[in-house]
Amino acid sequence: MCGIVGAVAQRNVVPILIEGLRKLEYRGYDSAGLALLDPEGHMNRVRAVGRVAELDTRAKEKHADAPTGIAHTRWATHGGVNEGNAHPHISTGSELQISVVHNGIIENHEELRSALKAKGYEFTSQTDTEVVAHLVHSLVLGGLSLTDAVAKAIKQLHGAYALAVISSREPGTVVGTRRGSPLLLGVGGEGSGKGENFLASDTSALLQVTKHVIYLEEGDLATLTCNGYTIRDAAGNVVTRPVVESQLSADAVELGNYDHYMQKEIFEQPGAIGNTLEMIEYASSLQPGLFGAEAEEIFKRTRRILILACGTSYHAGMVAKYWLESIARIPTDVEIASEYRYRDPVPQDETLVITISQSGETADTLAALQHAKGNGMTDTLSICNVPESALIRNSKLRFLTRAGPEIGVASTKAFTTQLAALFLLTIVLAKMRAHLTPERETELLAQMRHLPAAMKHVLAVEPAVKEWAKRFAKKDHALFLGRDVHFPIAMEGALKLKEITYIHAEAYAAGELKHGPLALVDSNMPVVVVAPKDALIEKLKSNIQEVRARGGELFVFADRDTHIEPSDFVHVINLVDHAGPLSPILHVVPLQLLAYHAALARGTDVDKPRNLAKSVTVE
């Protein structure tokens, strides 16, 4: 989950590397570092524990200046959070220095470490990455160029990696390669590659210098100089990859007038939903082609759906299960990708495998997708926010959610746009399976077009939620309740609270209260209730009374027409009129706000919660 930046230019690249790391800090923020090469091959390394700002300070103190360099912001996997384990890692000896930055996990690092120790290499860190530096060093000493040494080294690596490597013997050269972790090439010189070129974990890090990028394929190895770049594929053949002009704006990854990215992204949701649904603005009906050229053919033979996802995306899949089964009448299973990848499931023919991910680089989801395909389930659809991501490239069908960059670790707008995409899919499948009349389709499309406006109304309850959050800040535990399609929304609300406030929170289907969780309820256990006016509202009101009878304090997010009356220990915020099947998309918004303001009240780091990172590209 670490972030990588590399640069080779005819100017000082330190400001480019530092700014790139700032944009990648959402991927990890345990430590940061950079390694620099001057034209004479002198290597200089600067590292710091903590945020990129600390690295920037140290680099300025050392007057760091060089035209070639690599940089890294770390999310720790192997070894504690200290400067010795911070990247870049350097191998030194025989008048040769090799420096490496790495995102991923080298699974056979212990075996490689033993072999390298036998050759006389000394290890100064606890990381898996240091073996790569020593391995490349040994191969360059053996007479190979840096490019050939990296190519030979990666054949010995098991696991996932994105690597950037520099050598004191080849100043003005950066070599990058990837397998299982994202890495792209930024083409300088207005897309010509003449004058300067770059590497990064994602596009946002390079918008300061170029919008022209190449998404490296699995196994690709790129050699960058000021004069251009060369890409080899996994077989060692020189290949040409398309240069794509990124549509991402530099403003999109700036905070603007907001205090935190999470706050910004919560309030961007009406626009994100609008962008995601732009194609239906004037549509009178939906067509399968929204999901790809082969969609109609694949959907016609689909008899079952399997959804694979992790974290917040898993909750989106859980919501979709209710929709797909009740509206499209198609059996749907939702699996946690990190578990499914290691299971021995019974494959079923005519299954559509849907993967959901904000980044499209989630290692567990990618592995689960390959596992499903390996079991013969090759009809695949990815719902993702990042074009050209690995998930998109490995699926037959795809839908881009158009949420824009999501920097805050706690996902918000990615979730609601995923739900919007999944509801579109539900309508298409219901229509194709003759479970949706033209009149009902028109009605649902009208409701979807109204979503951005409805979401703006929901956001207007922020002041009331902020007052509630002051009470939550003093608690150590919380219980979230929901029923039917809103149960996954309760799960998402609990996850948000856990992620950024560190308050222990659990979500339950409200009907399960009497089957155990009611034992937890007392005056110190706030209970959050998602209360739409749906077919189960009277049942839910009974659940509320059960909590109140045991001395519990309730915080109820209700539709305006639910008629739940506030009292001393029953707090109610009325949102909007019931939105029918789209209600979950609206009801999650106040739960996001509750978590955000509770985190502010507790003084936690909202955008960069402890122990977490945004893009989970390792197991």
MARFIGU-650394 format. One record per residue (C-alpha): residue in one letter; residue number from 1; x negated, y negated, z. Coordinates in steps of 0.001 Angstrom, whole numbers, plus 500000, padded with zeros to 6 digits. Last residue first. Example, Ala and Ser with C-alpha at 12.3 -4.5 7.8 and 13.67 -1.06 7.14 Angstrom:
<drentors>
 aa   i      x      y      z
  s   2 486330 501060 507140
  a   1 487700 504500 507800
</drentors>
This chain:
<drentors>
 aa   i      x      y      z
  e 619 502520 509250 501550
  v 618 500934 506309 499747
  t 617 502364 503653 497418
  v 616 504776 502215 499954
  s 615 505316 498717 498550
  k 614 506232 496223 501211
  a 613 503985 496974 504149
  l 612 504661 497993 507715
  n 611 502661 498450 510934
  r 610 503697 495091 512379
  p 609 506248 492988 510554
  k 608 504990 490724 507770
  d 607 507830 488529 506572
  v 606 509488 488001 509950
  d 605 506414 487816 512146
  t 604 507979 488165 515579
  g 603 508923 485260 517829
  r 602 511870 486922 519559
  a 601 514289 484149 518492
  l 600 512941 484277 514958
  a 599 513413 488047 514884
  a 598 516998 487663 516112
  h 597 517553 485110 513336
  y 596 516389 487472 510607
  a 595 518127 490567 511988
  l 594 521443 488765 512254
  l 593 521041 487238 508795
  q 592 520497 490662 507237
  l 591 523568 491967 509081
  p 590 525497 488943 507807
  v 589 524610 489981 504216
  v 588 525457 493692 504521
  h 587 529189 493021 504547
  l 586 529210 491450 501097
  i 585 527739 494323 499119
  p 584 529715 496810 501233
  s 583 533026 495127 500229
  l 582 532657 495945 496546
  p 581 535198 498785 496792
  g 580 537904 496334 497840
  a 579 536692 492807 498541
  h 578 538665 492256 501769
  d 577 539194 488564 502329
  v 576 536055 486796 503458
  l 575 533807 486765 506533
  n 574 535465 486623 509953
  i 573 533001 486576 512828
  v 572 534227 488278 515978
  h 571 532791 488536 519489
  v 570 534382 491054 521846
  f 569 533057 490696 525377
  d 568 535072 487715 526580
  s 567 537703 488097 523867
  p 566 537920 487844 520086
  e 565 540993 489115 518237
  i 564 540687 491604 515417
  h 563 543354 490635 512896
  t 562 541732 492385 509906
  d 561 542747 489624 507479
  r 560 539565 487573 507449
  d 559 537363 490612 506971
  a 558 535393 491494 510048
  f 557 531836 491389 511344
  v 556 532265 492464 514971
  f 555 529786 491962 517784
  l 554 530868 494098 520723
  e 553 529698 494154 524340
  g 552 530126 497539 526018
  g 551 531805 497997 529373
  r 550 533007 501541 528765
  a 549 536569 500465 527879
  r 548 535099 498003 525344
  v 547 533369 500792 523455
  e 546 536519 502918 523238
  q 545 538519 499839 522257
  i 544 536216 499233 519319
  n 543 536626 502860 518243
  s 542 540404 502375 518277
  k 541 539977 499320 516056
  l 540 537965 501510 513709
  k 539 540838 503969 513350
  e 538 543120 501040 512547
  i 537 540627 499791 509950
  l 536 540303 503145 508197
  a 535 542210 502360 504980
  d 534 540265 499134 504489
  k 533 540235 495782 506188
  p 532 536497 495587 506650
  a 531 534978 496023 510115
  v 530 531212 496509 510339
  v 529 530683 496789 514099
  v 528 527599 495792 516073
  v 527 527376 497241 519580
  p 526 525203 495530 522173
  m 525 523750 497967 524723
  n 524 522980 496167 527993
  s 523 526593 496131 529199
  d 522 526861 499890 528739
  v 521 527140 502321 525836
  l 520 524601 505108 525515
  a 519 527007 507900 526452
  l 518 529260 506749 523627
  p 517 526589 508069 521249
  g 516 527530 511726 521869
  h 515 530492 513127 519977
  k 514 532957 510463 521127
  l 513 531182 507856 519026
  e 512 531095 510074 515939
  g 511 534175 508446 514394
  a 510 532218 505215 514214
  a 509 529703 506703 511787
  y 508 526521 505959 513625
  a 507 523645 503509 513329
  e 506 520728 503255 515715
  a 505 518670 500287 516824
  h 504 515464 499935 518822
  i 503 514544 496261 518778
  y 502 511238 495766 516970
  t 501 512612 492451 515618
  i 500 511514 492808 511964
  e 499 511921 496413 510957
  k 498 514253 497612 513703
  l 497 516872 494949 513020
  k 496 516743 495569 509288
  l 495 517060 499323 509818
  a 494 520115 498905 512044
  g 493 521818 496747 509405
  e 492 520975 499303 506704
  m 491 522527 502102 508740
  a 490 525635 499972 509337
  i 489 525811 499489 505575
  p 488 525459 503252 505147
  f 487 528594 503579 507352
  h 486 530430 500988 505274
  v 485 531405 503500 502573
  d 484 533353 505494 505166
  r 483 533102 504027 508653
  g 482 530699 501677 510390
  l 481 528990 501307 513749
  f 480 525642 499808 514774
  l 479 524161 500360 518254
  a 478 521501 498125 519776
  h 477 518495 498505 522058
  d 476 515872 496307 523707
  k 475 518012 493202 524195
  k 474 516973 489602 524869
  a 473 516739 488612 521203
  f 472 520189 490002 520651
  r 471 521855 487241 522660
  k 470 520104 484517 520655
  a 469 521101 486370 517481
  w 468 524755 485715 518187
  e 467 524167 481980 517925
  k 466 522343 482444 514607
  v 465 525242 484521 513332
  a 464 527588 481582 513932
  p 463 525281 479208 512059
  e 462 524842 481741 509183
  v 461 528577 482112 508470
  a 460 528172 480146 505209
  l 459 526258 483060 503717
  v 458 529572 484927 503426
  h 457 531063 482160 501287
  k 456 528021 482217 499006
  m 455 528467 485986 498680
  a 454 532028 485501 497463
  a 453 530807 483139 494747
  p 452 528134 485598 493596
  l 451 530621 488541 493717
  h 450 533371 486984 491578
  r 449 532038 488542 488372
  m 448 532180 491909 490108
  q 447 535822 491424 491083
  a 446 536714 490524 487500
  l 445 534937 493650 486277
  l 444 536922 495722 488768
  e 443 540246 494334 487537
  t 442 539370 494851 483876
  e 441 538368 498442 484619
  r 440 541646 498978 486497
  e 439 543640 497786 483492
  p 438 541620 499909 481075
  t 437 542407 502950 483247
  l 436 539601 504675 485106
  h 435 539262 508390 485804
  a 434 538887 509407 482157
  r 433 535412 510898 482673
  m 432 533824 508237 480439
  k 431 535593 505473 482379
  a 430 534556 506856 485742
  l 429 530965 507179 484497
  v 428 530847 503584 483260
  i 427 532523 502205 486389
  t 426 530180 504109 488696
  l 425 527144 502937 486746
  l 424 528256 499340 487176
  f 423 528652 500074 490891
  l 422 525116 501428 491025
  a 421 523750 498260 489413
  a 420 525562 496038 491923
  l 419 524323 498205 494790
  q 418 520754 497890 493532
  t 417 521294 494122 493360
  t 416 522348 494140 497013
  f 415 519303 496132 498077
  a 414 516709 494166 496093
  k 413 518181 490984 497554
  t 412 517411 492120 501084
  s 411 514321 494291 501614
  a 410 512371 493809 504841
  v 409 508763 493383 503698
  g 408 509454 489884 502421
  i 407 507962 489367 498952
  e 406 510840 490223 496641
  p 405 510078 489004 493141
  g 404 513135 488546 490943
  a 403 516411 490350 491571
  r 402 516646 491345 487923
  t 401 518104 494795 488693
  l 400 516489 496581 485784
  f 399 518439 499673 484702
  r 398 516688 502684 483264
  l 397 517257 505859 481279
  k 396 514785 508537 480210
  s 395 512629 508052 483288
  n 394 508841 508115 483732
  r 393 508132 504606 482438
  i 392 510730 503062 484729
  l 391 509340 504827 487782
  a 390 505772 503847 486892
  s 389 506706 500179 486689
  e 388 506961 498555 483265
  p 387 509745 496252 484444
  v 386 510031 495809 488222
  n 385 513398 495699 490012
  c 384 514341 499354 489661
  i 383 517223 501679 489028
  s 382 515778 504751 487356
  l 381 517812 507309 485400
  t 380 516768 510870 484650
  d 379 518084 513793 482625
  t 378 515136 516193 483011
  m 377 516413 518468 485750
  g 376 514312 521532 484886
  n 375 512719 522159 488263
  g 374 509612 520232 487176
  k 373 511872 517271 486470
  a 372 513105 517375 490060
  h 371 509559 517593 491402
  q 370 508435 514758 489116
  l 369 511219 512563 490475
  a 368 510348 513521 494050
  a 367 506713 512554 493411
  l 366 507757 509149 492055
  t 365 510078 508634 495024
  d 364 507372 509584 497521
  a 363 504784 507315 495904
  t 362 506975 504218 495721
  e 361 505765 502481 492541
  g 360 509073 501381 491025
  s 359 508848 498284 493197
  q 358 512456 497993 494358
  s 357 513137 501702 494121
  i 356 516066 503930 493200
  t 355 515802 507293 491445
  i 354 518822 508878 489784
  v 353 518703 512496 488637
  l 352 521628 513379 486356
  t 351 522471 517051 486741
  e 350 523808 519099 483814
  d 349 522166 522252 485099
  q 348 521612 522779 488776
  p 347 518292 523190 490550
  v 346 518278 525029 493888
  p 345 515925 523053 496099
  d 344 512494 524176 497287
  r 343 511666 521143 499391
  y 342 508404 519193 499424
  r 341 509409 516332 497123
  y 340 512881 516329 498687
  e 339 511584 515214 502056
  s 338 509811 512004 501002
  a 337 512611 511383 498499
  i 336 515362 511297 501101
  e 335 518171 513015 499246
  v 334 521590 511846 498123
  d 333 523957 514385 496586
  t 332 526816 513436 494291
  p 331 529792 515362 492956
  i 330 531574 513321 490241
  r 329 535050 511875 490745
  a 328 534141 508530 489114
  i 327 536011 506467 491730
  s 326 535886 508516 494953
  e 325 532770 510596 494260
  l 324 530682 507955 492533
  w 323 531690 505213 494948
  y 322 531037 507185 498140
  k 321 527722 508485 496787
  a 320 526785 504943 495739
  v 319 526797 503798 499360
  m 318 524369 506588 500244
  g 317 522159 505664 497277
  a 316 521934 502097 498515
  h 315 520959 503489 501924
  y 314 518170 505451 500247
  s 313 516981 502213 498615
  t 312 516663 500718 502109
  g 311 514282 503467 503152
  c 310 513469 506045 500476
  a 309 515153 507239 497283
  l 308 516385 510235 495296
  i 307 519974 510445 494018
  l 306 521240 513732 492531
  i 305 524335 513516 490359
  r 304 526520 516322 489064
  r 303 528450 517161 485889
  t 302 526490 515048 483409
  r 301 526952 516205 479802
  k 300 528718 513074 478572
  f 299 526414 510886 480684
  i 298 523357 512125 478795
  e 297 524782 511439 475322
  e 296 526113 508030 476350
  a 295 522886 507072 478090
  e 294 520457 507893 475288
  a 293 519978 504269 474184
  g 292 519595 503008 477730
  f 291 521521 502131 480884
  l 290 523675 499299 479550
  g 289 524269 501586 476543
  p 288 526923 503354 478599
  q 287 529449 500633 477673
  l 286 531434 498393 479973
  s 285 534662 496577 479109
  s 284 535985 493057 478522
  a 283 532503 491603 478655
  y 282 532087 487864 479128
  e 281 529868 487830 482201
  i 280 529054 491530 481861
  m 279 525441 491111 480673
  e 278 524698 488585 483420
  l 277 525397 491127 486151
  t 276 521821 491348 487414
  n 275 521364 487600 486990
  g 274 524534 486858 488966
  i 273 523537 489276 491720
  a 272 520132 487596 491961
  g 271 521767 484162 492002
  p 270 524143 485103 494820
  q 269 521268 486876 496595
  e 268 518799 483997 496643
  f 267 519902 483054 500150
  i 266 518700 486350 501592
  e 265 515501 486083 499531
  k 264 514620 482650 500867
  q 263 515228 483749 504463
  m 262 513086 486827 503930
  y 261 510388 484734 502277
  h 260 510163 482549 505359
  d 259 510562 478891 506288
  y 258 512404 477913 503113
  n 257 511958 474702 501127
  g 256 509837 476304 498367
  l 255 508454 479648 499472
  e 254 506570 480364 496264
  v 253 506799 483655 494345
  a 252 509483 482485 491923
  d 251 507659 479203 491329
  a 250 504880 481092 489503
  s 249 507487 482293 487046
  l 248 507797 485927 486028
  q 247 508530 486435 482346
  s 246 505222 488248 481906
  e 245 503804 488287 478393
  v 244 503002 491913 477631
  v 243 499797 493085 475974
  p 242 500343 496563 474569
  r 241 497755 499255 475296
  t 240 495048 500186 472807
  v 239 493058 503343 473412
  v 238 489437 504495 473713
  n 237 489570 508221 474398
  g 236 488315 509569 477716
  a 235 491066 512173 478167
  a 234 492729 510115 480899
  d 233 492862 507095 478595
  r 232 490033 504650 478006
  i 231 490575 500899 477962
  t 230 488028 498331 476812
  y 229 487992 494664 477760
  g 228 486824 491332 476427
  n 227 483805 489058 476233
  c 226 483893 487931 479842
  t 225 483736 491571 480889
  l 224 486307 494180 481929
  t 223 486104 497971 481683
  a 222 489456 499743 482021
  l 221 490108 503370 482988
  d 220 493536 504863 482364
  g 219 494513 508006 484291
  e 218 498192 507112 484548
  e 217 498903 504127 482297
  l 216 497603 500600 482774
  y 215 500186 497832 482481
  i 214 498551 495171 480329
  v 213 499157 491540 481249
  h 212 499384 488114 479644
  k 211 500830 485561 482071
  t 210 497401 484287 483050
  v 209 495416 482372 485688
  q 208 497743 481433 488570
  l 207 500211 484109 487473
  l 206 497581 486692 488415
  a 205 498599 487834 491889
  s 204 502286 487870 490953
  t 203 501611 490434 488234
  d 202 500948 493370 490512
  s 201 498083 495445 491888
  a 200 495543 493237 490136
  l 199 492743 493217 487564
  f 198 491371 490220 485669
  n 197 489739 488957 482491
  e 196 487728 485883 481513
  g 195 486163 484112 478520
  k 194 487687 486022 475643
  g 193 490494 488403 476587
  s 192 492643 486980 473796
  g 191 495829 486520 475820
  e 190 495454 482824 476345
  g 189 491756 483351 477207
  g 188 492536 485777 479996
  v 187 494149 489208 479873
  g 186 495328 490400 483279
  l 185 494947 494166 483595
  l 184 497366 496115 485734
  l 183 497070 498556 488600
  p 182 499734 500624 490388
  s 181 498950 503754 492410
  g 180 499433 507364 491254
  r 179 496319 507409 489096
  r 178 494511 504175 488387
  t 177 491231 502798 487080
  g 176 489278 499565 487176
  v 175 485732 498641 486146
  v 174 484415 495095 486611
  t 173 481426 493811 484642
  g 172 479607 490452 484749
  p 171 476701 491802 486732
  e 170 475847 495342 485652
  r 169 473010 496678 487814
  s 168 474563 495232 490994
  s 167 477603 497378 490331
  i 166 481324 496577 490574
  v 165 484356 498809 491150
  a 164 488142 498372 491194
  l 163 490197 501397 492126
  a 162 493873 502393 492116
  y 161 494259 505744 493761
  a 160 496413 508714 494560
  g 159 495177 512135 495572
  h 158 492312 514394 494605
  l 157 489087 512770 493408
  q 156 486415 514756 491570
  k 155 487497 513726 488075
  i 154 487536 510189 489440
  a 153 483758 510259 489789
  k 152 483043 511114 486140
  a 151 485016 508157 484813
  v 150 483566 505902 487523
  a 149 480051 506931 486518
  d 148 480805 506509 482819
  t 147 482027 502951 483349
  l 146 479157 502055 485689
  s 145 476612 503388 483225
  l 144 475119 506762 484017
  g 143 471470 507445 484866
  g 142 471621 509657 487929
  l 141 471421 506573 490123
  v 140 474749 505568 488545
  l 139 476173 508958 489568
  s 138 474970 508724 493169
  h 137 476370 505201 493516
  v 136 479740 506318 492117
  l 135 479943 509001 494798
  h 134 478765 506631 497534
  a 133 481426 504037 496712
  v 132 484133 506682 496302
  v 131 483274 508299 499644
  e 130 483798 504912 501320
  t 129 487467 504994 500375
  d 128 488567 507742 502776
  t 127 487957 505363 505642
  q 126 486249 505949 508982
  s 125 483440 503518 508200
  t 124 479639 503353 508269
  f 123 478827 506509 506317
  e 122 475229 507434 505570
  y 121 474312 509088 502285
  g 120 471475 511625 502422
  k 119 472555 514104 499769
  a 118 474046 516369 502441
  k 117 476046 513378 503617
  l 116 477476 513170 500109
  a 115 478669 516778 500179
  s 114 480221 516374 503627
  r 113 481990 513166 502621
  l 112 483350 514788 499473
  e 111 484968 517581 501489
  e 110 486336 515074 504001
  h 109 487625 512790 501218
  n 108 489727 515521 499590
  e 107 493037 513652 499918
  i 106 491805 510313 498627
  i 105 494677 508016 499589
  g 104 495927 504934 497764
  n 103 494717 501405 497069
  h 102 490953 501073 496744
  v 101 488221 498455 496627
  v 100 484676 499512 495699
  s  99 481172 498044 495799
  i  98 478045 499652 494371
  q  97 474608 498363 495236
  l  96 471370 499580 493646
  e  95 467780 498853 494600
  s  94 467235 502511 495546
  g  93 470038 502347 498141
  t  92 473328 500700 499006
  s  91 476942 501894 498922
  i  90 479466 499156 499643
  h  89 483082 499273 500815
  p  88 485358 496359 499968
  h  87 487398 496815 502113
  a  86 487914 496693 505881
  n  85 486973 499751 507916
  g  84 483969 498108 509581
  e  83 485985 494928 510114
  n  82 488527 496638 512307
  v  81 492021 498103 512010
  g  80 491506 501772 512665
  g  79 490545 504485 510214
  h  78 492393 506134 507368
  t  77 495792 504616 506502
  a  76 495416 500878 507195
  w  75 497269 498369 505051
  r  74 494496 496320 503577
  t  73 494064 493203 501460
  h  72 491374 493638 498824
  a  71 489007 491695 496605
  i  70 486716 492239 493628
  g  69 484210 489819 492164
  t  68 482431 488253 489212
  p  67 481667 484578 488520
  a  66 480267 483908 492025
  d  65 480589 481439 494903
  a  64 480893 482066 498632
  h  63 479947 478965 500610
  k  62 479519 481170 503706
  e  61 481876 478993 505779
  k  60 484261 478851 502812
  a  59 484362 482636 502576
  r  58 484941 482888 506328
  t  57 487910 480522 506214
  d  56 489426 482290 503215
  l  55 489036 485635 504971
  e  54 490932 484270 507975
  a  53 493699 482977 505698
  v  52 493908 486426 504107
  r  51 495321 487776 507329
  g  50 493829 489974 509988
  v  49 490350 491420 510303
  a  48 487840 489670 508062
  r  47 485414 490635 505307
  v  46 482851 488816 503129
  r  45 480465 490691 500833
  n  44 477643 489348 498678
  m  43 475964 491205 495830
  h  42 472977 489855 493920
  g  41 473109 491030 490309
  e  40 471316 488100 488711
  p  39 474573 486681 487313
  d  38 476095 486579 490829
  l  37 478228 489446 492099
  l  36 480905 489106 494768
  a  35 482629 491468 497183
  l  34 485876 490458 498877
  g  33 487709 491230 502088
  a  32 491008 491465 503886
  s  31 492336 493075 507041
  d  30 495555 494474 508530
  y  29 497713 492547 506065
  g  28 499169 494993 503619
  r  27 501307 494970 500478
  y  26 503011 491673 501442
  e  25 499529 490160 501270
  l  24 499561 490487 497510
  k  23 500324 486836 496737
  r  22 497737 485690 499277
  l  21 495290 488199 497808
  g  20 495612 486566 494385
  e  19 494953 483162 495948
  i  18 491764 484493 497525
  l  17 490576 486204 494350
  i  16 491231 483158 492165
  p  15 489557 480819 494677
  v  14 486509 483166 494731
  v  13 486270 483448 490930
  n  12 483696 480684 490411
  r  11 483530 480133 486668
  q  10 482553 482017 483523
  a   9 484843 484900 484379
  v   8 485166 488410 485757
  a   7 487976 489011 488212
  g   6 489374 491748 490429
  v   5 492380 491784 492757
  i   4 493684 494704 494804
  g   3 496527 494974 497329
  c   2 496983 497801 499812
  m   1 500000 500000 500000
</drentors>
